[in-house]
Amino acid sequence: MKSLKNLSVIKFVPVLMAVAITGIPTTSPAEGLDPSNAIDNYRRLMEWKFSSETIAVPEEGISFSRDCGAWVLESGKIRLMEPLSNGAVTGLVFEGKGRFQMTIPDPIEVNQVKRFSGQSSLNKIETTFTRLLLRTSEDLIYQLVTIPMSSAYAPDRLAKDRQEVWLRLAFLDIDARVLAGLLNAGDEFLFVDMKTNDFGWLAFSFDRLQNEEIQLHKQKENFDFIETWVSLDRASDRQASGRPTHIRRDQMDVTHLDIEVDLTKWIMNISWRLGEPSTIDTAKFRSTVTFQPLMDGQQAIELTLNPEAVVDSVSTPEGQELRFIREPIGKRFISLGKDNNDESLLIILDEPTVRGKEKKIVVGHRMKMSNYVSGNDWYPCLGGNINDLHTVRLKVMHNQKYSITAVGKREQETIQDKIKTTIWSTEVPTKMYGFTVGEKFDEEKVKLEGVPEVISFGVSINRNMVKNVAIDVARSLHFYKWLLDVDFPCETMYATCIDSYHGQSFDGFLHLSEYTFDSEHPGATELFRAHEVAHQMWGHMVGWKSYRDQWLSEAFAEYSAMLYVETAMPKDKYFYEILETYTNMLIGSLKSSFSKFSRPWLTEYAIKRKEKIGPISLGYRAGSAEAPGVYFMQSYHKGPLVLHMLRILLRNSTKSEEMFRTILKDFLHTYKGQAACTDDFQRIVEKHSKEDWSWFFNQWVHGSAIPLYTWTYTVSDKPNEKGLYNIEVKVKQSDVPEDFKMFVPIRIELDDKTVKQIVVPVDQPEKPFTLMSQKKPREIFFNPDHAVLAEVKKK
């Protein structure tokens, strides 16, 4: 990295904004923006016009800071963005010489920067820049320069290019966010995009509405990809260690949705059954969203909606039209597809919000739909908060030959003029909602004692397959009831066939791929079905606080399903095949490429981009431009192996499976109905084991290293004077930090076919062990049955 002289003059202070200005007078910021002019002002912003007249940076320079980021404009020219109707100036561009510094108080985020930058010694960001775009809804620009009385304005190439990058790659509409900030009392938004000399384009943002307000992004130009290098809570919210506290500042709480769906012109076609591509027709939706404002003075609220949805109208329940902003990004960038929009739906309210005073808005949209809708992006909601619970009443009008199955209970079904109206509703608030459309679906019911009745709906060449689905769902429910001592709140569990490759779990309701209704693949089929059932506990009963903790849903569901496979099917045939396949995938081995459990495209990441794979606890941010899909690998494959290691360590220390099972049960029942974080799970582990497990979680959840063990052993030809055979084992540990440690079992198989197991601590780059055996060993195995996630080589 280039030397930055005198960078220490930048002063960092723990306040929301500190601005140091020398030699430049300031003016007062403009008055509040009139909501009635919001759309006109948004269009003005989208023209990206800046002054032709430049402002020279004075000899003393201009400096400003926000939390842990600081900038110095040393020399060059500034051009200001065209003011809005109220005189507000929301942007500037700078070209010249500047310096940027960012401290990183979170050690895990420091490691993230090292991984992305490829610089192992990097502990903070220090760089120079030559160009900068600043956008804000605050009064920062008024503090930096004097706003001229008048000027000529024209589209600016730099501003246009940079903001189009964010629209195209991140679906981030900076202009809409700035506008919302101007309309909402107490809002905070700052976005600074810089062309640095050391890292290319870096962007710093501070956004009050983000769960973690501070982020540093890097555009990887060769990959057309945005990496999030750093993500932090604001200083006042961070733990003493720098870690986030998960404090949220949501604008509102969505409490209920009334959704009307018009499928009267919609035609169903499931591809595999008819042997031709699916027909995906357009459905019409009308959603009445009831919400409780959590802040006073909010004139603009943000909901999210599927990017392919076309919003036709937004209004009050009384029919008063409300203005809204949703950038049609696909029309601007052909490569994205013409149907893509910004997922954000910014709605200008008829009056400012009053905290706690309920409001309703009505959103009408249309969207292409297969035979199902899944998740929570098909209706307007708080997409950034999976823990926003709401009740739903669904009304679907459709051709009488179709049937509707949905989350909750069916209230009513009527037919008039060959149009059927079906109404479903939930009594208990849910995180997400979905339904399935079926034509001539077979129905099978299975009831096992102590668990909900399972009703399976699907189309299959062999009706027994529909029955098989119901059986597996019921059996896995029954297994989880025993394993976790859990009672399921629903009376009926629906398992429905969807025209897709994936599955999705809702409260008491499952979407399962058409392929699981078509054929059996022993082990893999049971794993898939049981995984979706396990989300009834991991994901619904126990949620996750943030993207950092989502593995508590996916990894726990996957390992629970693996335990079901281990119990219900031949252990040696499938359970250990899953362990071996997932291990090989993570270490970059092709040994299991042809296993039904393999994901070869993920193995390729481990082979070619091992150094670019981040830890489990960074969620989607574990990926990078070079390895964008590794979130799936870390959550669905490494996460279960981490739980397996924990299970084996506890079993080896207690000689029983009960402690691991007790920990899972306690975690489930302690956090039932809540959102948990990784630290919560660690506390439960330590509560029962009476030991400090920070080393384990730091290595395997917050770290990404996987050890390579190279080992050898020798056995004495004759017993020693005590009648014991000496076994000398040497282990080399590499590819991990110096302080990495793990307790690895060694299995000794004796000539009389008895087995002895010893657990050894591997905590040094090279370590010898001397073992003793009364009988001569026939064979010795290091790390048998994939007890530790590692690559093992025997010399």
QUIDANOR-V153111 format. One record per helix or strand. SS is the DSSP state (H for helix, E for strand). FROM is the first residue (numbers start at 1). LEN is the number of residues. If there is no record, write none. Layout:
ss = (SS | SS)
from = (FROM | FROM)
len = (LEN | LEN)
This chain:
ss = (H | E | H | E | E | E | E | E | H | E | H | E | H | H | E | E | E | E | E | H | E | E | E | E | E | H | H | E | E | E | E | E | E | E | E | E | E | E | E | H | E | E | E | H | H | E | E | H | H | H | H | H | H | H | H | E | H | H | E | E | E | E | E | E | H | E)
from = (7 | 18 | 35 | 49 | 55 | 62 | 69 | 91 | 107 | 124 | 140 | 153 | 157 | 174 | 189 | 200 | 214 | 225 | 252 | 271 | 281 | 300 | 310 | 321 | 324 | 329 | 334 | 344 | 358 | 372 | 381 | 390 | 402 | 409 | 419 | 430 | 435 | 442 | 453 | 463 | 492 | 504 | 509 | 514 | 524 | 538 | 542 | 547 | 551 | 571 | 600 | 610 | 616 | 630 | 658 | 674 | 678 | 694 | 707 | 725 | 742 | 755 | 766 | 777 | 784 | 790)
len = (3 | 4 | 11 | 3 | 2 | 5 | 13 | 13 | 11 | 13 | 5 | 3 | 14 | 10 | 8 | 8 | 7 | 8 | 12 | 4 | 13 | 5 | 6 | 1 | 2 | 4 | 3 | 5 | 12 | 2 | 1 | 10 | 5 | 8 | 7 | 1 | 5 | 5 | 6 | 22 | 7 | 3 | 5 | 4 | 11 | 1 | 3 | 3 | 18 | 17 | 9 | 3 | 7 | 25 | 13 | 3 | 12 | 7 | 9 | 10 | 9 | 8 | 8 | 6 | 3 | 5)
